[in-house]
Amino acid sequence: MKKQFLEEWANNIQTDIALAMEKKIMDIDHKYDRKILSQNEELAKIRKEKRLDNKLEARVSKIEDDTAQMKMDIKVTSVSTHFRFPSVLHCLTQFLKKKTQQVQQQILQLL
């Protein structure tokens, strides 16, 4: 009878220890799962921001290219029309400068 009691007691202790160890392992797994999930979310956020930055860089580059092309067109046009239409050229140049500034401000607001 004593032997059976001791065997049951030992089995109960082993079961309790096994359950406690399993719980601790699950807690550790859960802790690392949360960390991994958090890191994956941060990585996704960084990738999204990078894609957005690339899109903005492409838009800025396109606007800069368009502005350079317009300036070149104005210079070419100004040689032939400078003496005939100086006020129109001046107005166009001022308009393009303002428009460029507005676009640059909009881009900065997006950043």
C-alpha positions in Angstrom: 0.0 0.0 0.0 2.8 2.4 0.9 4.6 1.4 -2.3 1.5 2.1 -4.4 1.0 5.5 -2.7 4.6 6.5 -3.3 4.4 5.4 -7.0 1.2 7.5 -7.4 2.8 10.4 -5.6 5.9 10.1 -7.9 3.6 9.9 -11.0 1.7 13.0 -9.8 4.9 14.9 -9.3 6.2 13.9 -12.7 2.9 14.9 -14.3 3.0 18.3 -12.5 6.6 18.9 -13.5 5.8 17.9 -17.1 2.8 20.3 -17.2 4.8 23.1 -15.7 7.6 22.5 -18.2 5.1 22.4 -21.1 3.5 25.6 -19.9 6.9 27.3 -19.6 7.8 26.1 -23.1 4.5 27.4 -24.5 5.1 30.7 -22.8 8.5 31.0 -24.3 7.1 30.0 -27.8 4.3 32.6 -27.4 6.8 35.2 -26.4 9.0 34.5 -29.5 6.0 34.3 -31.7 5.0 37.8 -30.6 8.5 39.1 -31.2 8.6 37.5 -34.7 5.2 38.8 -35.5 6.2 42.3 -34.4 9.4 42.1 -36.4 7.5 41.0 -39.5 5.0 43.9 -39.1 8.0 46.3 -38.8 9.6 44.8 -41.8 6.4 45.2 -43.8 6.1 48.8 -42.7 9.6 49.5 -43.8 9.1 47.9 -47.2 5.9 49.9 -47.7 7.7 53.1 -46.8 10.5 52.2 -49.2 8.0 51.6 -52.0 6.4 54.9 -51.2 9.7 56.7 -51.2 10.7 55.1 -54.5 7.4 56.3 -56.0 8.0 59.8 -54.6 11.5 59.9 -55.9 10.3 58.8 -59.3 7.6 61.6 -59.3 10.2 64.2 -58.2 12.6 63.0 -60.9 9.9 63.3 -63.5 8.9 66.8 -62.4 12.5 67.8 -62.4 12.9 66.4 -65.9 9.7 68.1 -67.1 10.8 71.4 -65.6 14.3 71.1 -67.2 12.6 70.4 -70.6 10.2 73.4 -70.2 13.2 75.6 -69.3 15.0 74.4 -72.4 11.9 75.0 -74.5 11.5 78.4 -73.1 15.2 79.3 -73.9 14.8 78.0 -77.5 11.5 79.8 -77.9 12.8 83.0 -76.2 15.6 83.3 -78.9 13.0 83.5 -81.6 10.2 85.4 -79.8 12.2 87.5 -77.4 11.9 90.6 -79.5 8.3 90.1 -80.4 6.7 88.8 -77.2 8.9 89.6 -74.2 5.9 90.1 -71.8 4.4 86.7 -72.8 7.7 85.0 -72.2 8.1 86.7 -68.9 4.6 85.7 -67.8 5.1 82.1 -68.9 8.4 81.9 -67.0 6.8 83.3 -63.8 3.9 80.9 -64.2 6.3 77.9 -64.6 8.3 79.0 -61.5 5.2 79.3 -59.4 3.9 75.9 -60.6 7.2 74.3 -59.9 7.2 75.7 -56.4 3.7 74.5 -55.8 4.5 71.0 -57.0 7.6 70.9 -54.8 5.6 72.0 -51.8 3.1 69.3 -52.4 5.8 66.7 -52.6 7.3 67.9 -49.4 3.9 67.6 -47.7 3.7 64.0 -48.9 7.0 63.2 -47.3 
